[in-house]
Every structure is written in C-alpha cells, then in structure tokens.
Amino acid sequence: MPKANLTHHFLIAAPELSDPRFERALIYICRHDQQGALGLRVNRPIAHSRVGKLLEDLDIEVTNAQVMEDVALDGGPMYPEIGFVLHTGQPQWASSFAISENVCITTSQDILQRIAAGQGIGHYQLCLGHASWGKKQLDNELKNGDWLVCPADLTLLFDTPFEERWQVAAEKIGINFDYLSSDIGHA
C-alpha cells in the first residue's frame, strides 16, 4: 500500500537521528512521489551568507536594501552550488512549479533579478543545495523513526525565526522534545 504523499509537509528530525547533516533539521518537502522525494532544509542559515552578496556575485544589481540583509539557507547536502528559491505566489517564472496552492519552487535566474529589485515576490527563502531520497528511502527512514511529519504552513515556512522552527514544528503535532525520552520507538 503506498504511503501518503508528503509534498507540502515538514519532516522534523528526531532527536536521535544519527546523521549529523540533519541534526535538528526541519525539511520542507517539495516533491514526493514513487521515484523518491526532494526537500529543502528551512532552518539552517548559512553563516555570513547574505542573499544580496550572492546576487551580486552573479552580477545581479541589488537595489532593494532588505535583500542585502536576508540570509541564505543551507537547503541540504546535495548540490550546494545550486540555488532554489522557495516563494509564495504562482509559478510564473521560467523554471517554477507549484508545490501547494500558494508555495512554489524556482531555480531560474529571472526570479533572482526580481528579488534583487524588490519586485513581485512576497515571501521567499533562497536555499543552497537540497535533500533527496531515492525510491522508498524516505518511507524506510519514517518507519525507523528518523523523522516526524507535520503539515506545512506559511507562518512556519516564512515567518518563524530559524532557530525556533524545529521546536515549533514539533509542538504543532503535540511534541515537546525537552520531555521526550530517547527510548521512544525502541522495544
């Protein structure tokens, strides 16, 4: 029997997850199908990495002062040289596709130019790299208790401070990691 489609859900790393790349990670699932899954870690800012500087490095003129302060996120260990823009709105850019009714992912440069100018983009996050799972790999990790799942929402995705997102997502499904025993899920 196929598992539920987890597109537009969060994966919350269990405290015991042994992979240090995903310690306290909150992953937003952008695609989940029979071939596997792709997600972006949305709670790990890259130290000293500002969106404005990254855009300038791509020879994109930044005229919006806020963009100079926005932080880029470490989206995951796969292809860290590739940027993914998670944003609200409709899939109107060259390589956009809709994840949910009001969340899209885009990898084209046309959206970066609009971000730099402060035009036409509501909420956005620039993530470098991504996380991916092969066929049935995520299902197995879920069975192992490596991840908890909660429905995504725009407030958690775009407005909650990065350092609070992992715990806030857990609290959405009634879990407080401060009180959780490490023996859960082990008989």
N, C-alpha and C positions, 0 to 999 in steps of 0.2 A: 504494500500500500504506500503510495507516495506521501512524503511529508508535506506539510503546509508550505506554501510559498512565503518566504521571509522577506521578499522585497518590501522596502519601506518599513523595516523593523530595525531595532537596535540589537546587537549582540553585546552582552555585558560580560566581560571576562570574569570568570570565577576567581576568587582569591587564591585558589590552589593551582591555577593554570601554570604549568611548568615552563612555558615558552616565555623568556624574558622580553621578547619583542612585543608581547601583548599583555604585559603586566598592567593591570588596572585599565585596560583598554575599553573604549566604547566604540564599536564599529557600526556604521550606518550601512545597511545592505542596499546596494543599488540594483543588483540583479541576482536572482536566484532561480535556477531552472534545472532541467535534467542534466545539463553539462557541468554544473557547479555553481559557484557564487562569486560575486565581486562586491567588495565593500571598502569604505573609507573610514579610517580611524579619525574621529572628530573631537578628540580630547587631548591631543598631544601637540602643542605649539612647538615649532622649531625655534630653538634659542637664537636670538639675534637675526631672525629671518622675517623681514617685513615685505609685504606684498608689493609696496611701491618700489623698493630696491630691486626685487625680482623682475618687475615690469620694465624698469629702466635698463636692467641687464639684457632684456630682449629688445632694446631700442624702441620701447613704447613710452611716449611722453606722458608723464603723470601730471594732471592738472587738478586733481582732487586731493586736497591735503589729508583727508581722513585715510585714504588708501596708503599713504606713507606710513601710517601708524598701524594699520591692520596687520595681524600676524598670519603667516602661512602655517599650515598644519602638516605634520608627518602623517600622511594618509595610510602608510603601511610599507612593508619591506620590499614589495615588488615594484620595479621600475621607478625608483625615486627621482629620476630625471624627468618624468612625465607629470605634468600638472593636470589636475582635474578640478573643475570649478563646479561646486555644488551650489545651486541657487534656487531662489523662489521664482515663480513666473512660469512662462510657457516655453517650449523647446523651439525658440525662434533663431537660434544660432546655427552655424554651419554643421557642427557635429553634436548637436544637442539631442538628448532623448529624455522623455518624461519618465520619472520614477513613480511619482504619485500625482495626484490632482494639481499640486502646487509646488513640487520639487523636481528639478531637472539636474542632469549632469552634462557638462560640456567640456570638450577638450580642444576646441578651436581657438585660434588667436583673436578672432573678431570680438569675442566677449571680453577678452583682456583689455582691448582698446576702449571698450565702453566703460569697464570698471575704472580704468585709469582716468577717464574723463568724468566719472561720476554720473553716467547717463544710463537710464533704462534697466538698472539692476536693483532689485530690492535687497534682500539678504543674500549674502554669498559667503563661501569659505573656499579658499584656494588650498587644495591638498596636493602634496607632492608624494607620488607613489600610491600604491593601493594594496589591499589584502585580497587574496583569491584562494579559492578552494576548488579542487577537482571534483569530478563526479563522485557523489556520496561521501566525500571527505567531511563536509560540514555536518551532515547527518550523523556521522560517526563521532565527531567531536561533541555534538549536542548530547548523544547517548552517553558519552563518557563524563558528562557534567562539566566540560570545559567552559561552556557558555550558557548564560541565561538569556532569555529573549523578552523583549518588551516592544510594544507598538511604538513607532516613531511619532514625534510631534514637532512642530516647527519651533516652539519655545525652547525645547531641549536642544534641538539641532542648531539653532542660530543665536539664541539669546542667553542661555545659561553660561556662566563663566566656565572656562575649560576645565579648571581644577575641580569643579563640583559635578561635572556631567556624569561620571561613572557612578557616584553615590546617588545622585538624583534619579538616574535611570533605574537603579536597583530599588529605590524607595517607591517608584511608580508601580512596581509589581509586589510591593509589600515586604521587601527585604532590607534589613539593616545589617551591613557587613560587619559592623562592630560587635554584633551579638551572634554572628553565625559561627557555628562550630566547624572546624576543618574536617570533622568526621562525617558530615552530611554526604550522602550518596555512597558511602562505603559500609558494607555489611560486615 
